[in-house]
Amino acid sequence: MDFDDQLRRYFGTEDLTTIAPTTLEVGIDRMKVDFGMEKDRSRKFALWTLMYMFGAAPDLDIAFKSEEDREAARDFMDMMAKAAGE
């Protein structure tokens, strides 16, 4: 999953600065639906990371059945926190 492709798919643009609040809300809702229907672990994880960046990711125990996937998500959250200087 390419980040720019996902932005175009869910928000109609790859420029985050041009996304209107209502477009953001609709795009996040579409991501949530796709996430719930996704069967491929890699694609599901990629969708979760995108939702996480928008503050809309489900809790790990709900999002992932596998402890391995939950641990990978925790690692991603730690990496994002470090990048943000937290």
DSSP file (Angstrom, degrees, kcal/mol; ACC not computed):
  #  RESIDUE AA STRUCTURE BP1 BP2  ACC     N-H-->O    O-->H-N    N-H-->O    O-->H-N    TCO  KAPPA ALPHA  PHI   PSI    X-CA   Y-CA   Z-CA
    1    1 A M              0   0    0      0, 0.0     2,-0.4     0, 0.0     3,-0.1   0.000 360.0 360.0 360.0 121.2    0.0    0.0    0.0
    2    2 A D     >  -     0   0    0      1,-0.1     4,-2.3     2,-0.0     5,-0.2  -0.740 360.0-136.0 -88.4 133.0    1.5    3.3   -1.1
    3    3 A F  H  > S+     0   0    0     -2,-0.4     4,-2.3     1,-0.2     5,-0.2   0.913 104.6  48.4 -56.4 -48.1    0.8    6.2    1.3
    4    4 A D  H  > S+     0   0    0      1,-0.2     4,-2.3     2,-0.2    -1,-0.2   0.885 110.2  52.7 -62.1 -38.2   -0.1    8.7   -1.5
    5    5 A D  H  > S+     0   0    0      1,-0.2     4,-2.6     2,-0.2    -1,-0.2   0.904 109.4  49.5 -62.6 -40.7   -2.4    6.1   -3.2
    6    6 A Q  H  X S+     0   0    0     -4,-2.3     4,-2.6     2,-0.2     5,-0.3   0.898 109.1  51.5 -67.1 -39.6   -4.2    5.7    0.1
    7    7 A L  H  X>S+     0   0    0     -4,-2.3     4,-2.7     1,-0.2     6,-0.9   0.929 112.8  45.8 -61.7 -44.1   -4.6    9.4    0.6
    8    8 A R  H  X5S+     0   0    0     -4,-2.3     4,-1.5     4,-0.3    -2,-0.2   0.912 113.2  51.2 -63.6 -41.6   -6.1    9.7   -2.9
    9    9 A R  H  <5S+     0   0    0     -4,-2.6    -2,-0.2    -5,-0.2    -1,-0.2   0.924 123.5  26.2 -62.5 -46.0   -8.3    6.7   -2.3
   10   10 A Y  H  <5S+     0   0    0     -4,-2.6    -2,-0.2    -5,-0.1    -1,-0.2   0.736 137.7  22.9 -93.9 -23.9   -9.8    7.9    0.9
   11   11 A F  H  <5S-     0   0    0     -4,-2.7    -3,-0.2    -5,-0.3    -2,-0.2   0.459  94.2-120.3-125.7  -3.2   -9.5   11.7    0.6
   12   12 A G  S  <<S+     0   0    0     -4,-1.5     2,-0.3    -5,-0.5    -4,-0.3   0.581  87.2  59.0  76.5   9.0   -9.3   12.4   -3.1
   13   13 A T        -     0   0    0     -6,-0.9    -2,-0.2    -9,-0.1    -1,-0.1  -0.983  66.5-142.0-159.0 157.7   -5.9   14.1   -2.8
   14   14 A E  S    S+     0   0    0     -2,-0.3     2,-0.9    -7,-0.1     3,-0.1   0.380  82.7  91.7-102.2   2.1   -2.3   13.4   -1.7
   15   15 A D    >   -     0   0    0      1,-0.2     3,-1.9    -8,-0.1     4,-0.3  -0.838  59.7-165.6 -99.4 102.3   -2.0   16.9   -0.3
   16   16 A L  G >  S+     0   0    0     -2,-0.9     3,-1.2     1,-0.3    -1,-0.2   0.774  83.5  66.0 -58.8 -27.8   -3.0   16.7    3.4
   17   17 A T  G 3  S+     0   0    0      1,-0.2    -1,-0.3    -3,-0.1    -2,-0.0   0.656  99.0  52.7 -71.6 -13.4   -3.2   20.5    3.6
   18   18 A T  G <  S+     0   0    0     -3,-1.9     2,-0.6     2,-0.1    -1,-0.2   0.421  77.9 114.2-101.7   1.6   -6.2   20.6    1.2
   19   19 A I    <   -     0   0    0     -3,-1.2    -7,-0.1    -4,-0.3    -8,-0.0  -0.632  60.4-141.0 -80.6 117.9   -8.4   18.0    2.9
   20   20 A A     >  -     0   0    0     -2,-0.6     4,-2.6     1,-0.1     5,-0.2  -0.402  23.4-110.9 -71.8 152.5  -11.6   19.7    4.2
   21   21 A P  H  > S+     0   0    0      0, 0.0     4,-2.3     0, 0.0     5,-0.1   0.876 118.8  48.9 -53.9 -41.2  -12.9   18.6    7.6
   22   22 A T  H  > S+     0   0    0      2,-0.2     4,-2.3     1,-0.2     5,-0.2   0.886 110.9  50.3 -69.2 -35.8  -15.9   16.9    6.1
   23   23 A T  H  > S+     0   0    0      2,-0.2     4,-2.6     1,-0.2    -1,-0.2   0.894 109.6  52.0 -65.6 -39.8  -13.8   15.1    3.6
   24   24 A L  H  X S+     0   0    0     -4,-2.6     4,-2.5     2,-0.2    -2,-0.2   0.931 110.0  48.4 -60.5 -47.0  -11.5   14.0    6.4
   25   25 A E  H  X S+     0   0    0     -4,-2.3     4,-2.1     1,-0.2    -2,-0.2   0.917 113.3  46.4 -61.1 -45.6  -14.5   12.6    8.3
   26   26 A V  H  X S+     0   0    0     -4,-2.3     4,-2.1     2,-0.2    -1,-0.2   0.912 112.5  50.8 -65.1 -42.6  -15.9   10.7    5.3
   27   27 A G  H  X S+     0   0    0     -4,-2.6     4,-2.2     1,-0.2    -2,-0.2   0.905 109.9  49.4 -62.4 -42.5  -12.5    9.3    4.4
   28   28 A I  H  X S+     0   0    0     -4,-2.5     4,-2.4     2,-0.2    -1,-0.2   0.904 109.1  52.5 -64.2 -41.2  -11.9    8.1    7.9
   29   29 A D  H  X S+     0   0    0     -4,-2.1     4,-1.9     1,-0.2    -1,-0.2   0.906 109.7  49.4 -59.8 -41.4  -15.3    6.4    7.9
   30   30 A R  H  X S+     0   0    0     -4,-2.1     4,-2.5     1,-0.2    -2,-0.2   0.880 109.1  52.3 -65.8 -38.2  -14.4    4.7    4.7
   31   31 A M  H  X S+     0   0    0     -4,-2.2     4,-3.0     1,-0.2    -2,-0.2   0.915 107.7  52.1 -62.1 -42.5  -11.1    3.5    6.1
   32   32 A K  H  X S+     0   0    0     -4,-2.4     4,-2.2     2,-0.2    -2,-0.2   0.900 110.4  47.6 -62.2 -41.3  -13.0    2.0    9.1
   33   33 A V  H  X S+     0   0    0     -4,-1.9     4,-1.4     2,-0.2    -1,-0.2   0.950 114.0  46.4 -64.0 -49.1  -15.3    0.1    6.9
   34   34 A D  H  X S+     0   0    0     -4,-2.5     4,-1.6     1,-0.2     3,-0.3   0.898 110.8  53.9 -61.0 -40.2  -12.4   -1.2    4.7
   35   35 A F  H  < S+     0   0    0     -4,-3.0     3,-0.3     1,-0.2    -1,-0.2   0.923 107.5  50.3 -59.9 -45.3  -10.5   -2.1    7.9
   36   36 A G  H  < S+     0   0    0     -4,-2.2    -1,-0.2     1,-0.2    -2,-0.2   0.779 116.3  41.7 -64.9 -26.7  -13.4   -4.2    9.2
   37   37 A M  H  < S+     0   0    0     -4,-1.4    -1,-0.2    -3,-0.3    -2,-0.2   0.636  88.3 110.5 -94.4 -16.4  -13.7   -6.1    6.0
   38   38 A E     <  +     0   0    0     -4,-1.6    -3,-0.0    -3,-0.3    -4,-0.0  -0.380  36.4 176.9 -68.3 133.6  -10.0   -6.6    5.3
   39   39 A K        +     0   0    0     -2,-0.1     2,-0.4     5,-0.0    -1,-0.1   0.680  54.6  92.2-105.2 -28.1   -8.7  -10.2    5.6
   40   40 A D     >  -     0   0    0      1,-0.2     4,-2.6     2,-0.0     5,-0.2  -0.579  68.4-146.8 -74.4 123.3   -5.1   -9.7    4.5
   41   41 A R  H  > S+     0   0    0     -2,-0.4     4,-2.6     1,-0.2     5,-0.2   0.890  95.6  49.5 -58.9 -43.2   -3.0   -9.1    7.6
   42   42 A S  H  > S+     0   0    0      2,-0.2     4,-2.4     1,-0.2    -1,-0.2   0.926 113.7  44.4 -65.1 -44.8   -0.5   -6.8    5.9
   43   43 A R  H  > S+     0   0    0      2,-0.2     4,-2.4     1,-0.2    -1,-0.2   0.893 113.1  52.2 -66.4 -38.9   -3.2   -4.6    4.3
   44   44 A K  H  X S+     0   0    0     -4,-2.6     4,-2.3     2,-0.2    -2,-0.2   0.914 110.4  48.1 -63.0 -42.7   -5.1   -4.5    7.6
   45   45 A F  H  X S+     0   0    0     -4,-2.6     4,-2.5     2,-0.2    -2,-0.2   0.916 110.3  51.8 -64.3 -42.8   -2.0   -3.4    9.4
   46   46 A A  H  X S+     0   0    0     -4,-2.4     4,-1.9     1,-0.2    -2,-0.2   0.909 110.6  48.2 -60.8 -42.3   -1.4   -0.7    6.8
   47   47 A L  H  X S+     0   0    0     -4,-2.4     4,-2.6     1,-0.2    -1,-0.2   0.902 109.8  52.8 -64.2 -40.3   -4.9    0.6    7.2
   48   48 A W  H  X S+     0   0    0     -4,-2.3     4,-2.7     1,-0.2    -2,-0.2   0.919 107.8  50.9 -61.7 -42.8   -4.6    0.6   11.0
   49   49 A T  H  X S+     0   0    0     -4,-2.5     4,-2.1     2,-0.2    -1,-0.2   0.902 110.7  48.9 -63.6 -39.1   -1.4    2.7   10.8
   50   50 A L  H  X S+     0   0    0     -4,-1.9     4,-1.1     2,-0.2    -1,-0.2   0.930 112.6  47.4 -65.0 -44.4   -3.1    5.2    8.5
   51   51 A M  H  <>S+     0   0    0     -4,-2.6     5,-3.2     1,-0.2     6,-0.5   0.885 109.1  55.7 -63.4 -37.1   -6.0    5.4   10.9
   52   52 A Y  H ><5S+     0   0    0     -4,-2.7     3,-1.8     4,-0.3    -1,-0.2   0.917 103.6  53.7 -60.1 -43.7   -3.6    5.8   13.8
   53   53 A M  H 3<5S+     0   0    0     -4,-2.1    -1,-0.2     1,-0.3    -2,-0.2   0.776 110.9  47.0 -63.7 -25.1   -2.0    8.8   12.1
   54   54 A F  T 3<5S-     0   0    0     -4,-1.1    -1,-0.3    -3,-0.4    -2,-0.2   0.322 118.1-112.6 -96.9   6.7   -5.4   10.4   11.8
   55   55 A G  T < 5S+     0   0    0     -3,-1.8    -3,-0.2    -4,-0.2    -2,-0.1   0.780  92.5 102.8  72.0  26.9   -6.3    9.6   15.5
   56   56 A A      < +     0   0    0     -5,-3.2    -4,-0.3    -8,-0.1    -5,-0.1   0.207  39.9 128.6-127.6  15.2   -9.0    7.1   14.5
   57   57 A A        -     0   0    0     -6,-0.5     3,-0.1    -5,-0.1    -9,-0.1  -0.500  57.9-118.8 -77.3 141.0   -7.4    3.7   15.0
   58   58 A P        -     0   0    0      0, 0.0    -1,-0.1     0, 0.0     5,-0.1  -0.350  44.5 -81.0 -69.7 159.0   -9.3    1.1   17.0
   59   59 A D    >>  -     0   0    0      1,-0.1     4,-2.7     4,-0.1     3,-0.9  -0.232  42.5-114.1 -57.8 150.6   -7.7   -0.3   20.2
   60   60 A L  H 3> S+     0   0    0      1,-0.3     4,-2.5     2,-0.2    -1,-0.1   0.863 113.9  55.4 -59.8 -40.3   -5.2   -3.0   19.6
   61   61 A D  H 34 S+     0   0    0      1,-0.2    -1,-0.3     2,-0.2    -2,-0.1   0.762 116.0  39.4 -67.8 -22.2   -7.2   -5.7   21.3
   62   62 A I  H <4 S+     0   0    0     -3,-0.9    -2,-0.2     1,-0.1    -1,-0.2   0.821 117.1  49.2 -88.4 -38.1  -10.1   -5.0   19.0
   63   63 A A  H  < S+     0   0    0     -4,-2.7     2,-0.4     1,-0.1    -2,-0.2   0.864 113.6  37.2 -72.7 -38.4   -8.0   -4.4   15.9
   64   64 A F     <  -     0   0    0     -4,-2.5    -1,-0.1    -5,-0.2     6,-0.0  -0.954  48.1-167.3-129.2 133.4   -5.8   -7.4   15.9
   65   65 A K  S    S+     0   0    0     -2,-0.4     2,-0.3    -3,-0.1    -1,-0.1   0.827  76.2  76.2 -78.1 -34.6   -6.3  -11.1   16.8
   66   66 A S     >  -     0   0    0      1,-0.1     4,-2.0     2,-0.0     5,-0.1  -0.606  70.0-147.7 -86.4 134.2   -2.6  -11.9   16.8
   67   67 A E  H  > S+     0   0    0     -2,-0.3     4,-2.7     1,-0.2     5,-0.2   0.851 103.0  60.0 -63.6 -33.8   -0.3  -10.8   19.6
   68   68 A E  H  > S+     0   0    0      2,-0.2     4,-2.1     1,-0.2    -1,-0.2   0.911 106.4  45.5 -59.9 -43.4    2.4  -10.5   16.9
   69   69 A D  H  > S+     0   0    0      2,-0.2     4,-2.1     1,-0.2    -2,-0.2   0.886 112.0  51.4 -68.3 -39.1    0.3   -7.9   15.1
   70   70 A R  H  X S+     0   0    0     -4,-2.0     4,-2.2     2,-0.2    -2,-0.2   0.905 110.2  49.4 -63.9 -40.3   -0.5   -6.0   18.4
   71   71 A E  H  X S+     0   0    0     -4,-2.7     4,-2.4     2,-0.2    -2,-0.2   0.899 109.5  51.2 -66.1 -40.2    3.2   -5.9   19.2
   72   72 A A  H  X S+     0   0    0     -4,-2.1     4,-2.1     1,-0.2    -1,-0.2   0.892 109.9  50.6 -62.0 -39.0    4.0   -4.6   15.8
   73   73 A A  H  X S+     0   0    0     -4,-2.1     4,-2.6     2,-0.2    -2,-0.2   0.894 108.8  51.1 -65.9 -39.9    1.4   -1.9   16.3
   74   74 A R  H  X S+     0   0    0     -4,-2.2     4,-2.5     2,-0.2    -2,-0.2   0.914 109.3  50.9 -62.5 -41.8    2.9   -1.0   19.7
   75   75 A D  H  X S+     0   0    0     -4,-2.4     4,-2.5     2,-0.2    -2,-0.2   0.907 110.1  50.0 -60.8 -41.3    6.3   -0.7   18.0
   76   76 A F  H  X S+     0   0    0     -4,-2.1     4,-2.5     2,-0.2    -2,-0.2   0.920 110.0  50.0 -63.2 -44.1    4.8    1.6   15.4
   77   77 A M  H  X S+     0   0    0     -4,-2.6     4,-2.2     1,-0.2    -2,-0.2   0.907 111.3  49.1 -62.2 -41.2    3.2    3.8   18.1
   78   78 A D  H  X S+     0   0    0     -4,-2.5     4,-2.4     2,-0.2    -1,-0.2   0.917 110.7  50.5 -62.5 -43.4    6.5    4.0   19.9
   79   79 A M  H  X S+     0   0    0     -4,-2.5     4,-2.2     1,-0.2    -2,-0.2   0.904 111.1  48.2 -61.9 -42.1    8.2    5.0   16.6
   80   80 A M  H  X S+     0   0    0     -4,-2.5     4,-1.6     2,-0.2    -1,-0.2   0.887 110.4  51.8 -66.7 -38.4    5.7    7.7   15.9
   81   81 A A  H  <>S+     0   0    0     -4,-2.2     5,-2.9     2,-0.2     4,-0.3   0.912 110.7  47.9 -64.4 -42.5    6.0    9.0   19.5
   82   82 A K  H ><5S+     0   0    0     -4,-2.4     3,-1.3     1,-0.2    -2,-0.2   0.900 109.7  52.6 -64.5 -40.3    9.8    9.2   19.1
   83   83 A A  H 3<5S+     0   0    0     -4,-2.2    -1,-0.2     1,-0.3    -2,-0.2   0.826 108.9  50.6 -64.3 -30.9    9.4   11.0   15.7
   84   84 A A  T 3<5S-     0   0    0     -4,-1.6    -1,-0.3    -5,-0.1    -2,-0.2   0.472 119.8-112.4 -85.5  -2.2    7.1   13.5   17.4
   85   85 A G  T < 5       0   0    0     -3,-1.3    -3,-0.2    -4,-0.3    -2,-0.1   0.729 360.0 360.0  80.6  22.0    9.7   14.1   20.1
   86   86 A E      <       0   0    0     -5,-2.9    -4,-0.2    -6,-0.2    -5,-0.1   0.444 360.0 360.0 -87.5 360.0    7.6   12.6   22.9
